[in-house]
Amino acid sequence: MGDDLDKAKGKVKQAAGDLTNDDSLRNEGKADETAGKAKSAVDNVKDKAEGVIDSAKDKIDRNK
């Protein structure tokens, strides 16, 4: 959930930077948005890894 908040916050900062012609704010917004995207990617990898581990555990349990 924080990922989406970071992305949204970044987009708002970028828009504010565009309106005020503030490059610093625009760049800060881009950084926030990128951080949110990175967190989402890490969460996706984590979820997939957990799924693989659970699947392997199920196979081991069935073969006991």
N, C-alpha and C positions, 0 to 999 in steps of 0.2 A: 504494500500500500504506500509506503514511503517513496517507492520508486516513481509512482504516478504523481505524487505530490512534488517531488524534485523536478520531474519533467514539466509539470504545469507551472511551477514557480519559475523555472528557467524561461519558459515561453513568455510569461508575463514580464519578466525583467527585460527580455529581448525587445518586446513590444514597447515597453517604457523607454528603453534606450533608443529605439528607432524614433519615437515621438519627440524625445528631448535631444536627439542627436548626441547621445552620451555613449561613446564607444566603450568606456569602462563598464557601464551597466549592461550594455549589449553583450560584451564578452563574458561577464559574470553569468548572465542568463544562459549563454551557450554552454558554459562549464557546468552549471546546475543541471541543464537538460541532458548533457552527456553523462553526468554522474548517475542520473536516474536510469538512463538506458543501460549503463554498465551494470547497475544493481539488478535490473531486470534480467539481463543476460546471465549473471551469476546465479540468480534464483532459478532460472530455467535449467541450467546445467546441474545444479544441486538436485532439483526435482527429478531429472532424468537419471542421475546417478542413484538416487534413493530407489527409484523404480527398478533399476537393474539389480540392485542389492536385494530388494524384496523378492524379485523373481528368482534369483539364485537361491535364496533361503528356502523358498517354496519347493524348488526342485530337489534340494538336499533333504528337506523334510519328507517328501514323497518317496525318496529312495531309501529311507531308513527302515 
